[in-house]
Amino acid sequence: MQFKQSIAALLSLAGLATAQIVGSATLSQETSGQALCSSTCGTNGDFIGVSPDFFAAFGCGTGIRITPSGASSPSIAAQICFSCSGCTGEPNAAAGSPPDIWEGSEALLGQLGEGTTNVAVSWNI
């Protein structure tokens, strides 16, 4: 009996580890001169900058999927590559919280086809 309980507990923990983290954000074009967190981060040009708290929680190079709120274009895989002082957002914010304010690379915003400022997106990690 204890073996079955142990297996059930492990499966529950595995489910928690694979749960998606989702939210919404407003992207604007990155401030020029941002230092990326590593030489391998964002090599394809699709990267974002997030709040210091968000960066501390998820770290350099974390993959993130960005989808325009209007879904006028497909979602894009990007990486978290820098922390920006003007960015806002808390990791694991409650539902209904205001959108995060982040910065996106010019290449990423170009693929979203929405201009370079105040692009409403949803995201998931």
ABEGO torsion letter per residue (X at the ends): XAAAAAAAAAAAAAAAAABBBBBBBBBBBBBBGBBBABAABGAAGBBBBBBAAAAAAAEBGBBBBBBBAAGABBBBBBBBABBBAABBEBBGBBBGBBBBBBBBBAAAAAAAGAEABGBBBBBBX
